[in-house]
């Protein structure tokens, strides 16, 4: 019955696992779901493609949210409405610090709220911070799998392409990477009492400079080094969920 489905994502109101990995691309959701045992597609509506299965015995959800924080936040809200209590975002990002290579992971400790949606929900002074346990679980999973990784504050920015405003108001303040959805997740998690974090695969350096105003961009996220990083990041994300569940069970 349609009343048993949530209105935007069309996911069921009840019955989903409580641990979730969220990604932008519906095809990436399918690829991550292939790592699960007994994966089934729960729903696919608009950009929201949702799977359930298990990772090393832990029931998990894998869901896509599309590009940009406003639409992504609808998924985060409806996952919470459906009873999901832990959400890790697994995405891609542009590096903003020297020494972070393509294919490396960035584990977010917090995010700059330049996402285009949370400013309409809360005062700008409200922080977007990852759950400390999620940061530590992601770091441990990265270490145990031998995955190159970095920790730090990321910049969630609504605009991917440059415009007339200054490109880098946060240059020189130690940000590690730039992406488009994480701060919305972290704010939603804080408001809803969820455990949340983010791990990002670097697919280029200094994201705004990768897309020029003439459209002759050299940005190419489809290289082998990025694909290899995505494969490692998927495992790190799922393993971090398992570690969080294991810690909560103690």
Buried (B, 14 or more C-beta within 10 A) or exposed (E): EEEEBBEBBBBBEEEBBBBBBBBBBBEBBBBBBEBBEEBEBBBBBBBBBBBBBBBEEBBBBBBBBBEBBBBBBBBBBBBBBBEBBBBBBBBBBBBBBEEBEBBBBBBBBBBBBBBBBBBEEBEEEBEBBBBEBBBBBBBBBBEEBEBEBBBBBBBBBBEBEBEEEEEBEBEEEEBBBBBBBBBBBBBBBBBBEBBBBBBBBBBBBBBBBBBEEEEEEEBEBEEEBBBEBBBBBBBBBBBBBBBBBEEEEE
